[in-house]
């Protein structure tokens, strides 16, 4: 009985071991196959035309975001012919585009079609000129923006002399002005305010993509300092142009 039990245990152990080995091999094969497929797909996408279809979540100027389009920032260079529609947000769109050679996260739209309530598709865009990404901020360019150490409304030396910086805060606007309330990221304590003079279309595009978040990082071009009497009263530290917005 003991011998038979030992044999059974050994057989069970061998079967379990064989099963685990097969599972590991199978998992590795699937993972490699998926990775090769993704790489092949990406390479093909770079060389040819990418087709996409889905609902527009964000539309600012020439920038369009459709989640089903693989995470690309879609750029439609010229104006869109959409009679009676102020924004594409919430609209069903399909089209074709090519990946920008310089910025692989950008998809240059070649054609765009919109779906009406009856389910019919109609063309609203056909590219006729080269796309110009004058306000686009690439990943490499974003690395040039650094956080300000020791930022405080009464410490102008912490920001004066700097140009490209990023701050953590919340954006607000009214008829009179646009501003960013700056916070300490760790403690969430308010530091002061930044007066926004200009906001690029690309920055607004990303701010709208992040609208589920109350606070995030703003990549800004720092400008002149607010005079001390106003700064002491309002905590407004300096003027800036917003170039980009992101979670980090």
C-alpha positions as a Python dict, from the first residue, in 0.01 Angstrom:
ca = {
    (1, 'X'): (0, 0, 0),
    (2, 'X'): (279, 240, 92),
    (3, 'X'): (460, 161, -235),
    (4, 'X'): (143, 218, -439),
    (5, 'X'): (78, 544, -256),
    (6, 'X'): (434, 658, -324),
    (7, 'X'): (396, 572, -693),
    (8, 'X'): (69, 763, -710),
    (9, 'X'): (225, 1065, -544),
    (10, 'X'): (517, 1052, -785),
    (11, 'X'): (287, 1022, -1086),
    (12, 'X'): (79, 1312, -960),
    (13, 'X'): (392, 1520, -910),
    (14, 'X'): (517, 1441, -1261),
    (15, 'X'): (180, 1528, -1414),
    (16, 'X'): (164, 1860, -1226),
    (17, 'X'): (520, 1942, -1328),
    (18, 'X'): (448, 1862, -1692),
    (19, 'X'): (134, 2074, -1681),
    (20, 'X'): (323, 2371, -1535),
    (21, 'X'): (601, 2342, -1795),
    (22, 'X'): (345, 2334, -2076),
    (23, 'X'): (165, 2632, -1928),
    (24, 'X'): (488, 2834, -1908),
    (25, 'X'): (584, 2745, -2266),
    (26, 'X'): (234, 2826, -2393),
    (27, 'X'): (227, 3159, -2207),
    (28, 'X'): (568, 3251, -2345),
    (29, 'X'): (460, 3161, -2697),
    (30, 'X'): (144, 3369, -2670),
    (31, 'X'): (332, 3667, -2522),
    (32, 'X'): (600, 3657, -2791),
    (33, 'X'): (339, 3617, -3061),
    (34, 'X'): (140, 3913, -2929),
    (35, 'X'): (451, 4129, -2900),
    (36, 'X'): (559, 4039, -3255),
    (37, 'X'): (208, 4108, -3381),
    (38, 'X'): (199, 4448, -3209),
    (39, 'X'): (542, 4541, -3342),
    (40, 'X'): (443, 4427, -3691),
    (41, 'X'): (118, 4622, -3668),
    (42, 'X'): (295, 4937, -3552),
    (43, 'X'): (552, 4908, -3831),
    (44, 'X'): (276, 4865, -4086),
    (45, 'X'): (93, 5163, -3943),
    (46, 'X'): (400, 5382, -3982),
    (47, 'X'): (437, 5288, -4346),
    (48, 'X'): (74, 5299, -4452),
    (49, 'X'): (-268, 5441, -4383),
    (50, 'X'): (-446, 5378, -4055),
    (51, 'X'): (-824, 5348, -4056),
    (52, 'X'): (-1021, 5442, -3745),
    (53, 'X'): (-1379, 5477, -3627),
    (54, 'X'): (-1533, 5581, -3298),
    (55, 'X'): (-1692, 5854, -3089),
    (56, 'X'): (-1509, 6184, -3047),
    (57, 'X'): (-1433, 6254, -2680),
    (58, 'X'): (-1232, 6575, -2722),
    (59, 'X'): (-1222, 6828, -3005),
    (60, 'X'): (-1025, 7153, -2983),
    (61, 'X'): (-940, 7336, -3304),
    (62, 'X'): (-755, 7097, -3532),
    (63, 'X'): (-696, 6839, -3255),
    (64, 'X'): (-931, 6542, -3215),
    (65, 'X'): (-924, 6253, -2967),
    (66, 'X'): (-1106, 5927, -3036),
    (67, 'X'): (-1029, 5649, -2782),
    (68, 'X'): (-1088, 5379, -3043),
    (69, 'X'): (-815, 5532, -3263),
    (70, 'X'): (-534, 5370, -3067),
    (71, 'X'): (-459, 5667, -2841),
    (72, 'X'): (-339, 5890, -3124),
    (73, 'X'): (-380, 6268, -3119),
    (74, 'X'): (-556, 6319, -3452),
    (75, 'X'): (-479, 6638, -3643),
    (76, 'X'): (-711, 6777, -3912),
    (77, 'X'): (-508, 7067, -4051),
    (78, 'X'): (-770, 7264, -4241),
    (79, 'X'): (-1115, 7370, -4129),
    (80, 'X'): (-1388, 7108, -4102),
    (81, 'X'): (-1702, 7144, -4310),
    (82, 'X'): (-1970, 7078, -4047),
    (83, 'X'): (-2288, 7273, -4101),
    (84, 'X'): (-2485, 7333, -3781),
    (85, 'X'): (-2231, 7155, -3557),
    (86, 'X'): (-2005, 7362, -3329),
    (87, 'X'): (-1801, 7071, -3195),
    (88, 'X'): (-1737, 6711, -3291),
    (89, 'X'): (-1752, 6591, -2932),
    (90, 'X'): (-2009, 6314, -2899),
    (91, 'X'): (-2019, 6260, -3275),
    (92, 'X'): (-1942, 5930, -3446),
    (93, 'X'): (-1645, 5970, -3679),
    (94, 'X'): (-1446, 5750, -3911),
    (95, 'X'): (-1149, 5826, -4128),
    (96, 'X'): (-799, 5754, -4247),
    (97, 'X'): (-467, 5899, -4141),
    (98, 'X'): (-92, 5861, -4141),
    (99, 'X'): (143, 5864, -3844),
    (100, 'X'): (354, 6179, -3831),
    (101, 'X'): (719, 6092, -3899),
    (102, 'X'): (853, 6329, -3633),
    (103, 'X'): (586, 6274, -3367),
    (104, 'X'): (471, 5908, -3361),
    (105, 'X'): (180, 5983, -3123),
    (106, 'X'): (22, 6214, -3383),
    (107, 'X'): (-203, 6084, -3658),
    (108, 'X'): (-238, 6323, -3952),
    (109, 'X'): (-593, 6289, -4082),
    (110, 'X'): (-631, 6229, -4454),
    (111, 'X'): (-1010, 6203, -4458),
    (112, 'X'): (-1288, 6231, -4202),
    (113, 'X'): (-1652, 6129, -4224),
    (114, 'X'): (-1934, 6193, -3979),
    (115, 'X'): (-2234, 5970, -3911),
    (116, 'X'): (-2578, 6131, -3898),
    (117, 'X'): (-2884, 6022, -3699),
    (118, 'X'): (-3004, 5809, -3990),
    (119, 'X'): (-2677, 5616, -3994),
    (120, 'X'): (-2546, 5775, -4313),
    (121, 'X'): (-2184, 5885, -4351),
    (122, 'X'): (-2077, 6213, -4512),
    (123, 'X'): (-1734, 6360, -4574),
    (124, 'X'): (-1635, 6662, -4363),
    (125, 'X'): (-1261, 6673, -4427),
    (126, 'X'): (-1005, 6586, -4693),
    (127, 'X'): (-647, 6692, -4643),
    (128, 'X'): (-510, 6919, -4915),
    (129, 'X'): (-199, 7060, -4746),
    (130, 'X'): (80, 6961, -4512),
    (131, 'X'): (-1, 6956, -4143),
    (132, 'X'): (172, 7223, -3933),
    (133, 'X'): (221, 7137, -3565),
    (134, 'X'): (331, 7481, -3451),
    (135, 'X'): (205, 7445, -3093),
    (136, 'X'): (262, 7071, -3047),
    (137, 'X'): (499, 6979, -2762),
    (138, 'X'): (686, 6653, -2817),
    (139, 'X'): (799, 6419, -2539),
    (140, 'X'): (1157, 6538, -2581),
    (141, 'X'): (1052, 6903, -2558),
    (142, 'X'): (848, 6835, -2242),
    (143, 'X'): (1164, 6719, -2067),
    (144, 'X'): (1298, 7074, -2093),
    (145, 'X'): (1033, 7193, -1845),
    (146, 'X'): (1133, 7151, -1482),
    (147, 'X'): (953, 7204, -1151),
    (148, 'X'): (1029, 7518, -948),
    (149, 'X'): (1200, 7443, -620),
    (150, 'X'): (1084, 7640, -317),
    (151, 'X'): (804, 7816, -503),
    (152, 'X'): (622, 8072, -287),
    (153, 'X'): (441, 8398, -363),
    (154, 'X'): (693, 8594, -154),
    (155, 'X'): (1000, 8424, -302),
    (156, 'X'): (1037, 8571, -650),
    (157, 'X'): (1398, 8450, -670),
    (158, 'X'): (1257, 8097, -700),
    (159, 'X'): (1114, 8169, -1045),
    (160, 'X'): (1283, 8479, -1187),
    (161, 'X'): (1543, 8394, -1449),
    (162, 'X'): (1360, 8078, -1549),
    (163, 'X'): (1162, 8033, -1870),
    (164, 'X'): (1033, 7678, -1918),
    (165, 'X'): (883, 7539, -1598),
    (166, 'X'): (596, 7316, -1488),
    (167, 'X'): (362, 7375, -1197),
    (168, 'X'): (96, 7161, -1028),
    (169, 'X'): (-244, 7319, -990),
    (170, 'X'): (-602, 7383, -1101),
    (171, 'X'): (-714, 7599, -1392),
    (172, 'X'): (-997, 7851, -1371),
    (173, 'X'): (-1131, 8119, -1603),
    (174, 'X'): (-1395, 8386, -1614),
    (175, 'X'): (-1476, 8687, -1831),
    (176, 'X'): (-1192, 8888, -1677),
    (177, 'X'): (-900, 8647, -1664),
    (178, 'X'): (-757, 8296, -1676),
    (179, 'X'): (-544, 8168, -1391),
    (180, 'X'): (-388, 7862, -1230),
    (181, 'X'): (-405, 7808, -856),
    (182, 'X'): (-77, 7640, -766),
    (183, 'X'): (-61, 7368, -500),
    (184, 'X'): (199, 7157, -324),
    (185, 'X'): (146, 6814, -474),
    (186, 'X'): (226, 6622, -156),
    (187, 'X'): (30, 6829, 96),
    (188, 'X'): (-222, 6993, -140),
    (189, 'X'): (-151, 7327, 30),
    (190, 'X'): (-213, 7635, -184),
    (191, 'X'): (105, 7821, -284),
    (192, 'X'): (-27, 8107, -495),
    (193, 'X'): (-169, 8190, -836),
    (194, 'X'): (-36, 8230, -1189),
    (195, 'X'): (-200, 8468, -1437),
    (196, 'X'): (-246, 8297, -1774),
    (197, 'X'): (-193, 8535, -2066),
    (198, 'X'): (-217, 8280, -2346),
    (199, 'X'): (-328, 7919, -2384),
    (200, 'X'): (-226, 7722, -2692),
    (201, 'X'): (-480, 7505, -2871),
    (202, 'X'): (-270, 7200, -2791),
    (203, 'X'): (-268, 7288, -2419),
    (204, 'X'): (-646, 7336, -2419),
    (205, 'X'): (-682, 7003, -2600),
    (206, 'X'): (-492, 6817, -2328),
    (207, 'X'): (-666, 7005, -2049),
    (208, 'X'): (-996, 6883, -2191),
    (209, 'X'): (-860, 6530, -2207),
    (210, 'X'): (-782, 6562, -1835),
    (211, 'X'): (-1113, 6716, -1733),
    (212, 'X'): (-1190, 6428, -1496),
    (213, 'X'): (-900, 6549, -1281),
    (214, 'X'): (-917, 6859, -1061),
    (215, 'X'): (-543, 6920, -1063),
    (216, 'X'): (-254, 6831, -1291),
    (217, 'X'): (72, 6970, -1426),
    (218, 'X'): (87, 7277, -1648),
    (219, 'X'): (388, 7330, -1871),
    (220, 'X'): (432, 7704, -1895),
    (221, 'X'): (647, 7973, -2051),
    (222, 'X'): (719, 8199, -1755),
    (223, 'X'): (687, 8575, -1810),
    (224, 'X'): (695, 8889, -1595),
    (225, 'X'): (659, 8895, -1217),
    (226, 'X'): (355, 9059, -1056),
    (227, 'X'): (450, 9367, -849),
    (228, 'X'): (488, 9308, -476),
    (229, 'X'): (190, 9517, -360),
    (230, 'X'): (-47, 9315, -581),
    (231, 'X'): (131, 8987, -511),
    (232, 'X'): (104, 9033, -136),
    (233, 'X'): (-269, 9107, -162),
    (234, 'X'): (-379, 8852, -426),
    (235, 'X'): (-99, 8588, -412),
    (236, 'X'): (-69, 8626, -791),
    (237, 'X'): (299, 8548, -854),
    (238, 'X'): (369, 8594, -1224),
    (239, 'X'): (228, 8586, -1578),
    (240, 'X'): (270, 8284, -1807),
    (241, 'X'): (168, 8120, -2133),
    (242, 'X'): (40, 7761, -2101),
    (243, 'X'): (200, 7529, -2355),
    (244, 'X'): (86, 7185, -2237),
    (245, 'X'): (-91, 6998, -1955),
    (246, 'X'): (-31, 6647, -1821),
    (247, 'X'): (-54, 6416, -1521),
    (248, 'X'): (322, 6429, -1465),
}
